[in-house]
Amino acid sequence: MNASHICNKTVEHNNISIQQYQHQIYAIFYTVILVPGLIGNVLALWIFYAYVKDTKKAVIFMINLAIADLLQVLSLPLRIYYYLNKSWPFGQIACMVCFYLKYVNMYASIYFLACISMRRCRLIIQPLRCDVTKRCQDRSWCVAGWFIVCLGCLPFPLLRKNPSTPQHCFSELPMMQLSKVVGVTLVTVAEITGFLFPLAVVVTCTWLTAMSLREKICIPYDAGEKRKALKMVLSCASVFLICFVPYHITFPLDFLAKSNFNVTCAFRSAVHHAHPITLCLASLNCCLDPVMYYFTTDEFKRRLSRSELQDSILLHHRMSCTTNEALESNPEK
């Protein structure tokens, strides 16, 4: 009996315990982030909708980032149901769609974080070229970003096979067998285009913004405005560091472990225990992004203040009363 056969037997023997461990991790973590992620991103969209005219501070990109986070949050109840009940009764098409949207939302978040960093950096480095007329350009970048992300994430579901048990989904979807050359090429392209390049953009923008503070102050973008921009790009870099760096370290390792390449049993076991944690951290950005908006965007913080909320509620109440009075005075004949 060779080492590979022994390893496979060991993996089969430990498969149930690893599956239980993964289900517990996912169910607990997704339950914890569901409510704050939902409330935070709904509030963000409500505030940015009223704030959208000020496009010079990357609001268009923040709106799209909040949409990506909200889509991820809305898919969590189905995932929580599956990991708690260990069964997927919604059909394989719904499973593949939900599985696909997870990666679309993650890489869309990565893309828009990079766009926010670049926009804020350019506003400081090249203020005269970043005027209000850039709104259409920002929207074009958003449309192009969604298209590229949706197209680039197609291999994630296409490389999965239907499970032997119809009730299985997500982490239990078996992976198609690929040659080493094809597998390594796909993983390398995904790592470079989906993570390393956006990370390089964020790091470069952080460095350029920090260096701009050493220059002489020039009106209207004084040191205070530069510090605000630096706070924003540092926040984007922090989200990258916390959420996406750990996942993209274990991502190629998980691919190796699930592709039946010649790896040791200890390696498989370590990856199967570490990868779920990093995948959960990648989902944490749907809660961290609203926190970033609050601490880096003055308008976001102002509109969440008690007085502003009271004024908004009072205005909504007055408009409702006016509408009702108008309907009562002019009933339909």
C-alpha positions in Angstrom: 0.0 0.0 0.0 1.6 3.3 -1.1 1.7 6.6 0.8 -0.9 8.2 -1.5 -3.4 5.4 -0.8 -2.8 5.7 3.0 -3.3 9.4 2.8 -6.6 9.0 0.9 -7.8 6.5 3.5 -6.8 9.0 6.3 -8.6 11.8 4.6 -11.7 9.7 4.2 -11.6 8.7 7.8 -11.3 12.4 8.9 -13.7 13.8 6.3 -16.7 13.8 8.6 -15.0 15.6 11.5 -13.5 18.2 9.1 -16.9 18.7 7.6 -18.5 19.2 11.0 -15.7 21.7 11.9 -16.2 23.7 8.7 -19.9 23.8 9.1 -19.7 25.1 12.7 -17.2 27.8 11.7 -19.3 29.0 8.8 -22.6 28.9 10.6 -21.3 30.8 13.6 -19.4 33.4 11.7 -22.1 34.1 9.1 -24.7 34.4 11.8 -22.6 36.9 13.7 -22.0 39.2 10.7 -25.5 39.0 9.2 -27.3 41.7 11.2 -24.5 44.3 11.5 -23.6 43.8 7.8 -27.3 44.2 6.7 -27.9 47.3 8.9 -24.5 48.9 8.0 -24.8 48.6 4.3 -28.5 49.6 4.1 -27.6 52.8 6.1 -24.6 53.4 3.8 -26.8 53.2 0.7 -29.4 55.5 2.2 -26.8 58.1 3.2 -24.8 57.9 -0.1 -28.0 58.3 -2.1 -28.4 61.8 -0.6 -24.7 62.4 -0.8 -24.2 61.2 -4.4 -23.7 64.7 -5.9 -20.3 65.1 -4.3 -18.6 62.7 -6.6 -15.1 64.1 -6.0 -14.7 61.9 -2.9 -15.3 58.5 -4.5 -18.9 58.3 -3.5 -19.9 56.4 -6.7 -17.4 53.7 -5.9 -18.6 53.6 -2.3 -22.1 53.1 -3.5 -21.0 50.1 -5.6 -18.9 48.7 -2.8 -22.0 48.9 -0.5 -24.1 47.1 -3.1 -21.5 44.4 -3.4 -21.4 44.0 0.4 -25.2 44.0 0.6 -25.5 41.3 -2.0 -23.1 39.2 0.0 -25.1 39.7 3.2 -28.4 38.8 1.5 -27.0 35.4 0.5 -25.9 34.6 4.0 -29.3 33.3 5.3 -29.2 30.5 2.7 -25.6 29.6 3.7 -26.5 29.6 7.4 -29.5 27.3 6.7 -27.2 24.9 4.8 -24.5 24.8 7.4 -27.0 24.4 10.3 -29.1 21.7 8.6 -26.3 20.1 6.6 -28.7 19.9 3.6 -29.4 22.0 0.5 -33.1 21.6 -0.6 -33.1 24.5 -3.1 -31.6 22.7 -6.1 -28.2 22.6 -7.8 -28.8 25.7 -9.9 -29.5 27.8 -6.8 -26.4 26.3 -5.2 -24.2 27.2 -8.1 -25.6 30.7 -8.4 -25.1 31.3 -4.6 -21.6 29.8 -4.8 -20.7 32.0 -7.8 -22.1 35.2 -6.2 -19.9 34.7 -3.2 -16.8 35.2 -5.3 -18.3 38.0 -7.4 -19.1 40.0 -4.3 -15.6 39.4 -2.9 -13.7 40.4 -6.0 -16.1 43.3 -6.6 -15.2 44.6 -3.1 -11.5 44.3 -3.9 -12.0 46.2 -7.1 -14.0 49.0 -5.6 -11.6 49.4 -2.6 -8.8 49.9 -5.1 -10.9 52.4 -7.0 -11.7 54.4 -3.9 -8.0 54.5 -3.0 -7.0 55.6 -6.4 -9.7 58.3 -6.6 -8.9 59.8 -3.2 -5.2 59.8 -4.1 -5.7 61.5 -7.4 -7.9 64.1 -5.7 -4.8 65.1 -3.7 -2.1 64.6 -6.2 -4.0 66.0 -9.2 -6.8 68.1 -7.8 -7.4 70.1 -11.0 -8.1 67.0 -13.0 -10.5 65.5 -10.6 -13.5 67.7 -10.9 -17.3 67.1 -10.9 -17.2 66.1 -14.6 -15.5 62.8 -13.6 -19.0 61.4 -12.6 -19.5 59.7 -16.0 -16.0 58.4 -16.0 -16.5 56.9 -12.5 -19.7 55.2 -13.6 -17.9 53.8 -16.6 -15.2 52.3 -14.3 -18.0 50.8 -12.2 -19.7 49.2 -15.1 -16.4 47.9 -16.5 -15.5 46.6 -13.1 -18.7 44.6 -12.6 -18.4 43.1 -16.1 -14.7 42.1 -15.6 -15.4 40.6 -12.1 -18.5 38.7 -13.3 -16.6 37.3 -16.2 -13.4 36.5 -14.3 -15.3 34.6 -11.5 -17.0 32.2 -13.9 -14.2 29.5 -13.5 -15.2 29.1 -9.8 -18.5 27.4 -10.5 -17.5 26.0 -13.9 -14.6 24.0 -12.3 -17.0 22.4 -9.8 -19.0 19.2 -10.5 -22.4 18.2 -9.3 -22.0 16.4 -5.9 -22.8 12.7 -5.6 -25.3 13.7 -2.9 -27.8 16.3 -4.2 -28.1 17.9 -0.7 -24.5 18.9 -0.7 -23.4 22.4 -1.7 -20.6 25.1 -1.3 -17.5 23.5 0.4 -18.7 20.0 -0.5 -18.8 20.6 -4.2 -16.2 18.4 -5.8 -13.6 20.0 -8.0 -12.9 18.9 -11.6 -9.5 17.3 -12.2 -7.1 19.5 -14.0 -3.5 19.1 -15.2 -0.9 20.7 -13.1 -0.1 23.2 -15.9 -3.7 24.3 -16.3 -4.3 24.4 -12.5 -1.2 26.4 -11.7 -1.9 28.8 -14.6 -5.5 29.5 -13.5 -4.5 30.0 -9.8 -1.6 32.3 -10.8 -3.8 34.5 -13.1 -6.5 34.7 -10.4 -3.9 35.7 -7.7 -2.2 38.4 -9.9 -5.3 40.0 -11.4 -7.8 39.5 -8.6 -5.5 40.3 -5.6 -1.9 41.3 -6.2 -2.6 44.0 -8.7 -5.4 45.7 -6.7 -3.2 45.4 -3.6 -0.3 47.1 -5.4 -2.7 49.9 -6.3 -3.9 50.4 -2.7 -0.3 50.3 -1.3 1.0 52.8 -4.0 -1.9 55.2 -3.3 -1.3 55.0 0.4 2.4 55.8 -0.1 1.7 58.7 -2.5 -0.9 60.2 -0.2 1.4 59.9 2.8 4.2 61.5 0.8 1.9 64.4 -0.2 1.8 65.5 3.5 5.5 66.3 3.3 4.9 68.8 0.5 4.1 72.5 1.0 0.4 73.2 1.7 -1.4 74.5 -1.3 -5.0 75.8 -1.4 -7.7 74.4 -1.5 -6.3 71.0 -0.6 -4.5 71.7 2.7 -2.9 69.4 5.2 -6.3 68.7 6.8 -7.8 67.4 3.5 -4.7 65.4 2.8 -5.0 63.7 6.2 -8.6 62.8 5.5 -7.5 61.2 2.2 -4.7 59.4 3.9 -7.2 58.1 6.5 -9.4 56.8 3.7 -6.6 55.0 1.8 -5.2 53.6 5.0 -8.6 52.2 5.8 -8.8 50.5 2.4 -5.3 49.0 3.0 -6.4 47.8 6.5 -9.5 46.0 5.0 -7.2 44.4 2.5 -4.8 43.3 5.2 -7.4 41.9 7.5 -9.9 40.4 5.0 -8.2 39.5 1.8 -4.5 38.8 2.4 -5.1 35.7 4.6 -7.6 34.3 2.1 -5.3 34.7 -0.9 -2.5 33.0 1.0 -4.6 29.8 1.6 -6.5 30.0 -1.7 -3.7 28.3 -3.8 -3.0 25.9 -1.0 -6.7 24.9 -0.9 -6.6 24.4 -4.6 -3.7 22.0 -4.3 -5.3 20.1 -1.5 -8.6 19.6 -3.4 -7.0 18.8 -6.7 -5.5 15.5 -5.5 -1.9 16.6 -6.2 0.9 14.8 -4.5 0.7 16.4 -1.1 1.0 15.0 2.4 -1.8 14.2 4.8 -0.6 16.8 7.3 -0.7 19.5 4.5 -4.3 18.6 3.6 -5.4 18.6 7.2 -3.8 22.0 7.9 -5.3 23.6 4.8 -8.8 22.1 5.5 -8.7 23.7 9.0 -7.1 27.1 8.0 -9.0 27.9 4.8 -12.5 28.2 6.3 -11.2 30.7 8.8 -9.6 32.9 6.0 -12.8 32.6 3.9 -14.7 33.9 6.9 -12.3 36.8 7.2 -12.9 37.6 3.5 -16.6 37.9 4.3 -15.9 40.2 7.2 -15.4 43.2 4.9 -19.2 43.6 4.6 -19.1 44.7 8.3 -15.8 46.6 8.1 -16.6 48.7 5.1 -19.5 50.6 6.8 -17.2 51.2 9.8 -14.7 52.7 7.3 -17.3 55.0 5.9 -18.2 56.3 9.3 -14.7 57.1 10.4 -13.4 58.5 7.1 -16.4 60.3 5.6 -17.6 63.4 7.4 -21.0 63.4 5.7 -21.6 59.8 6.7 -20.8 60.6 10.4 -22.9 63.8 10.3 -26.0 62.1 8.9 -25.8 59.4 11.5 -25.7 62.0 14.3 -28.7 62.1 16.6 -29.9 65.6 15.5 -29.6 64.7 11.8 -31.6 61.5 12.3 -34.3 63.4 14.2 -34.5 66.0 11.4 -34.8 63.3 8.8 -37.5 61.4 10.7 -39.4 64.7 11.3 -39.2 65.7 7.7 -40.4 62.2 6.6 -43.3 62.5 9.1 -44.3 65.9 7.8 -44.2 64.8 4.2 -46.4 61.8 5.0 -48.9 64.0 6.8 -49.0 66.4 3.9 -49.6 63.6 1.4 -52.4 62.1 3.5 -54.1 65.5 3.8 -53.9 66.0 0.1 -55.4 62.6 -0.6 -58.2 63.2 1.9 -59.1 66.7 0.4 -59.1 65.2 -3.1 -60.7 61.8 -3.0 -61.1 59.9 -6.1 -64.6 60.1 -7.6 
